[in-house]
Structure formats: C-alpha cells, structure tokens
Amino acid sequence: MRIVQIANFYSPKSGGIKTSMIELSKQYSQLGHECWHFVPGKKFQIRVAEFGEIIEFPSVKIPFSGGYRIILSTKLIIKRISQIAPDVVELHDRLTLLSVADWARKENIKVVVFAHEVLTKVIKAFIPIPIKLNKIVRKWNVKTARSADKIICTTEFAAKEFREIKAANIEKIPLGVDHGMFNPQKKSDFVKSTYSPEGILLVLASRLSKEKDPEFAFEVLKNLVDSNIKAHLLVVGAGPLKKRLQRKYFELPVTYKGFISDRNQLSILLASADVLLAPGPNETFCLAALEAMAAGTPVLAREESALREVVLSNGGGLAARDVTGWARIVNRLAHDTKAPEKARNQALRYSWRRSAEMLLEIYETKVAENEGKFFEYR
C-alpha cells in the first residue's frame, strides 16, 4: 500500500503532529507499506528518511508563529500525488488542505483527515469568538467531514465537534508511544542533582504559545516557591511567548532548554523529572504527557482537556485551572513513591504499532456501498 501524509503549519521544531507522522510512518514501513511525507520547506527538495521520502514544497513562514511554514499553492502537491498514485492520503491539517482531499477523492484515492485540534477552542484562545464565527467553524467541520472518507480523532474530546454535526465517518484511534525510547531506566541522577537536588523537578514540554497556556506552569512554580517548597522548572519547547515569560518570571528557578530534537535527550529529561505539567486546556491528546508517563513521570493536566481520557487516575492528576490546587497536587505526586509505576503502567496501554494497525485496517477496508453517506441525517 502507498500512503502519503501531508501537513502544513510544520517546521523543524514541530511537536506532536510531526512526531505522529514519523512514528506512524515507521510502523507502516515495518509492516511493508511505502510512505511519503509532504511538508512545507524553503524550496522544493526530496530527502530520504528511514521510513520513506520527505518531500518539501515551497512555502512561506508564518509571522510570529515560532517558525511554522505553510504551503500556499496546492498545485505542486496534487501534481506529485498524481505521480506517486497512492492508495491513501492522510491529511494532518484540516484548515488549509481540504482542496487536496476533494481532488484525491475524485481520483478514487482514499482520504483520511486527522483532527489534531478543536478549531473553536484554538480560535477562542486568541480572539473572543462571536456567534457568527461559531457558525463558520461548524460549516467548516461539515465540509471537512464531506471531504474525507474518515475523520481520525485521537480522543472523544477531539471527536466532540464532529459528533455535534452528526458526522458518521468518525474513527477514534489513539496515538502511541515508543516504550523503548521512553522508559524509567532513562532516569538520570545527574539531571536531578543539577537542577533540583533537594526539591521538586518539574518539566513543561510544550509549545510556548497562547493556546497552550504555558504561563500557568510558571504561576504554579511561583506558588510553590512562595510556600517555601523547593522546586525547579525545566521548559522544553519554543514559541512566541518565550521572551515575555523570561522577562516576567526572571526571578524564578527556571531553565529554558528550548526545542529538543534529540529524542534520547528528551527521554532522559522526562524520566528525571518528578512531575510533568500539562496546562493546555485544548489538548486533543498531548504526546509529551504520554511520553512522560512511559518514562515513569506522573502528569498533572487540565481536567477539561483530552488528557482526562489519557492520564486517568493512574497516570497522575487532573485539576481545574487553580494555582493553589495544582501546587498542592504537585507536592503530593512528587512524594508518591507509587506514582512512577502507575504512570508507566498507564502508558503501556498505548503503542504506535497498535495505532498503525488500527489505521491500516481502515485503509484496507473496501469502500462500502453507502460510501456517500457522511452524516447521520440527510
């Protein structure tokens, strides 16, 4: 089978979407399938990866985005798809690439669209959303459902906005984690002693942008410090808010590690922390949290995000956006000797092989007779 994965809003420092594409492609390749990545680049070029080819298309950098790029013209994408003649197109961006999906389906190429975000929640993080905009998003979701054979949602949280329009082509498939790369054996006493030898070592692995609410992690740290609890925060990630956070919280014990592309180095930091903070309210899965749990580090997350389906009570804690409450839970988790094992066991329920197998089962299924029915109502 030939599978083409396409994404916009992509950069060398991309997080979850990039990781998902790479890890799924590795599994596809190991199972005997051919894979291609279509992503934005400075110019057209082809690179060879262990799972297949990465084809970069000319794109423009999005201002104030932290390096994200976007392909404005899809003509080159469609031309290259025609040359490859894939069996499946995976769209990892439902905001700018639906025209590719419409073209592919007319060519009898199966199309799946990954819902990596909840559009209304992302938009609300930046601007007050009026009723008319809600209607626009709803119409766009209808268009998305009509443009795809399947909508892939990693959690029920991600699926909710498609269930609200009564889309009948939803498939819920969780993401996975590399248990060999992320495991408790990666824990480093050197890392712990370097940053917080006598206190709590926290880690925030997140893009530093408004919709992720990274500042809340700094507020939690401040509460701990003000309560005379020794703690240190490692910030793993980059983004447009970094300089402002550095200026505002310069007195706090924080170390900015930036974006870490070395997965082994990331696994060591995650395994060495006492608690990972996941303050983002709009996370539709949050791979960093699952990777931390696989490394034996409990996760404290916003209870309204999709992590309530991933973390549960075994992987750490869930709480509303309350600084005092989070500080109290952090202190409890950091001193719970059973928390690392519980977190690891929760993460063992997820694997990239299982995610890939579930997706391939969909791709290999023959088109049903009622293929044209995308909604539960007419």
N, C-alpha and C positions, 0 to 999 in steps of 0.2 A: 504494500500500500504506500502511496505517496502522500505526504502530509506537509502542507505549507502553513506555517504560523506567521501571522502578521501583527505588528504592533506599532503604534505611534506613541508620542509622549515617552520617549525612550532615550537613554543616554548611558555612557559608561558607568554612571553612578546610580543607575536604576536599581530598585529593590525587588519587591515581590513579584511583579509581572515578569521581569527579566529572569529571575530565579525559576519561576514556574515554567516558563517556556524552555529553559535549558534543561531542567530536570525531567520534564515530560519527554522532551526530545531524546534524551539519553535512554530513557526506558523504551520509547518507540524503536530506536535504533537497535537496542539489545534484543528486541523482540522481532527483528528482521524487517523493519519498515524504513523507508527513505524519508529524510526530513530536511526542510529548508526554513530558515528564519528570514523574513523580510522586515527590515527595521530602518529607521532614519539614519543618515550619515551626512558627512560633509560633501561627499561626492559618490558617484556610483562605483562600487567596488565589491568584489566577492572574496570572502575569507573562508577557509576550511576549518571546521571545528570537529571535535571528536564524534559528534552526532550527525554531521552533515555540513551543508553550506550555510553561511550567513551572508545574505545579500543586502548591502546598504544602498539606499536610494537617496538622491539629492534632497535635502530638507533645509528648513530654517530653524534657527534657535529661538525658542520662546523667551521673550524678555522676562527677567525677574523670576524664572522658574527653577533656577539652580542647574541649568544645563540641558533641560529637556528639549528635544527637537521634534518637528512634525513634518511629514511629507504632505505638501500642499496639492500636488497633482498625482492622481492615481493611475494615469495612463501607462506609466512605466511598470507599475505593479501588475496591472492587467495584462500587459504585453508579456511580462516574464511568466505569469501564471499560465498563459496560453502555451508558452514554450515548454514548460515543465509538465503540464497536463496532470495535475494532482487529482487524487481521489477525494481529498478533504482539504478545506480551507478553514483554519482556526483563526478567528478574529479576536485579538486581545485588546481591541479598542472599539467600542460601540458608538463613540461620539463622532468620529471623523471618517470612518472607513466603511460605512454601510453601502456606499455605491459599489464597492468591490464585492460585497456579499450579493447584491442584486444581480450584478453581472455573472458571478460564478454560478448562481442557481439557474440562470437562464442557459448556462452551458452544461447543466446537469452535473455540476460539482457540488458535493455535499458541503454545507456551510454550518459551522457552529460558532456562536458568539459567546465569549466569556464575560460574565457580569462581574468585573473586578471592583466595581464601586456602585454605590447607590447615588444616582445623579442628584436627586433632590437634596440629600444630606451634604454632598460635596458643595453644591452651589450655595446652600444656606450658610456654610462656613465662611463664605466670602461676602455675600450680599443678602440683605433682607429679601426674602422671596415672596413676591406678590402672588395672588391667586392665579393671575393670567400665566405666570411662569410655571406654576404647578401644572396647569393645563398643557402647556407646551411640552413639559417633561413627560407627561402622560402620553401625549400623542407620539413623542419620540420613542417611548417604550413600545407602543403599539407597532410603530414602523420597524423597530428592532426585531420584535417577535415575528413579524411578517417576512423579514429579510433573511431569517435563519431557519434551518431545519431544526436546530435545537439551541436553546439558551442554557448555557452551563453556569450553574450557581454553586458556589462552594459551600454555602450555608443557607439555612432558611432565612436568615437576616438579609442575605443578598437576593433571595428569591421573592421576598415580600412584595416589591413594587411590580413584579411581573404577575404575581398572583392577583394583585389588585385590579389588573386589566384583564384577568381571566385567561391569560396565556396558557395554552395546553401543551406547549412544546418545551417545558422546563425539565431539566435534568439536574438533580442535586448530586454533585460529586466533590468530595472534599479534596484539598490539596494534601501533600505528603511531606515527609522529612527524611533526610539521609541519616539513619541511625548510626552508621559507621563514622560519619564525619562529626555529628553532634552527639556526644555521649559524656557521661560523668568522668570518664578516665582522662578527659582533656583538662580537668581542673588543675590550675597552677597555683601553688602556694606563693610563688614569686609575684604573680599578678596581685594576689590578695594582699600580701605584705607591702607591696609597692604603693598601692592606692589607699588601702584602709586596713592596716594591720590589727587595729583594736576595735574597729567599728563595723558598720554595715556597708557592704559594697553594692551599690545599686547600678543598674545599667538601663539606659534608654536607647533602644535600637530603632530609630525612626527617622523618617524624612522630617527636617525642621521646617515645616510649612504649616500654615494656619489650620488647615482641615485636620491635621494630626494632633493639634492641641499640645505640643511638646512643652510649653511653658508650665503646664500643670505639674510636670515631673519636678521642675525647679522649685515650685511652691511647696511640694511635699518635702523635698530636701531641706528647704528653709525651715519648715515646721519642725523637722527632726533636730536640726542644729539648734534652733531656738529653745528646744526642750532638753538641751544638753545631751542629746544622743549623738554619738559619733557616727558619721556617715559620709560617704563619698559617692559622687555620681559620675559614671563614665557615659559620655554621649557618643554613640556610634551612629553616624549619619551626617548628611549635609543638607543645606537648603537655605532659602531666602531669609529665614528668621535668625540665623546663626549669630550675626553681628549684634543684633538687638539684644539677644539673650546674653551674649558675652558682656555687653555694657551694663545691662540691668542687674545681672547676678554675679558681678565680678568678685564679690567678697565670699561667695560660697565655694566649698571644696568640690570643684567640677573639673574634669579633664575631658577635653574635646578630642576624640580620636579620629573624627572625620569619617568619610565613607571608607569601609574596609572591603576591598575586592578579594582579598585572600581568605577563602572560606575556612581554612585551618586556623588562621589567626583569629577570625571571628568566633570560631567554636571554642577556642581557649578562653577568650574574654567572657563569653556567655556561661561557660561551665564554672568559671572562677567567681562569678557574682553570687550574691546572696539572694537577690530578688531582681527580676526584670519588671520595669514599669511599662505598661501599655495604655497610655491615657487617651488614645484616639477614640472618639465616640463613633466614628463612621467605618471602622474596620470591617470588611466583609469576610476576613479570615485571619490575617496577620501571621505571616510565616515566621517572623522573628520570634514571636511568642512560642510557637510550636518548636522551633529550633532550641530555644532556651529550655523548655521543658524536657526535650530529648537529652539535653546536656545536664539534666538534673537540677535545674534552677526554677523555682516556682515563679509564677507570673501573677502580678496584680493588674487587673484590667477594668475598664469601664463596663459596668453591668449592662448598659444599653447597647453595646456593640456586639458583633457576631462572636466575640470571644466567650460569651456566656455559653455557646454551643461547643467550644473547643476546649476551654480551660476546665469548665465544670468545677466541682468542689475538690477534685483530685489534683488539679494542676496548679493550684494556688488560691487566689481570691478574686472576688468581683465586688465592685462597690460603685456607688454614685459619685459624682464629682464633688467630693467633700475632703478638703485638705487634712483636717484633723483625723477623719476616719481612715484615710489612706495611710497616714503616718502610723496610726495605731496598728493597722493590718500589716504594714511593712515590718514593724518591730516584732510582731508575732511570727510571721513567716520566716524571718531571718533567724529566729531562735528555735524553730520547729525542726527537730532532728529527723523527723519522718517526711518532711516536705519534699526533699530532693527525690526520694524513691517514689513518692506518689506522683510527682511531676513526670518523672521518666516513664512510669507505667502508663500514665495517660497518653503520652506521646507515642508509645508503642502501638497504639490503636491506629496510627496513620502511617502510610508508606507511599512513596512515589510509584512503586510498582503497581500497587492496588489502584491508585488514581488512573494510571495509564491503561490498565486492563479494563477499567470501567468505561473509559473514553473509547477505547478500541472496540469494545462490544457495541457501542452506539454506531461507530463508523462502519462496522462490518455488517450491520443490520440492513437488510434490503428495505428499500423505500416502501412504506406501507401504502395500501390502496387509497387511504384517506389522507395522503400527504398534504393536500391543500388545506386541511383543517388546522389552523394555528390557534384558534380560540374556542373556548367552551361555548360561546354563543355566536350566533350569526348576525 
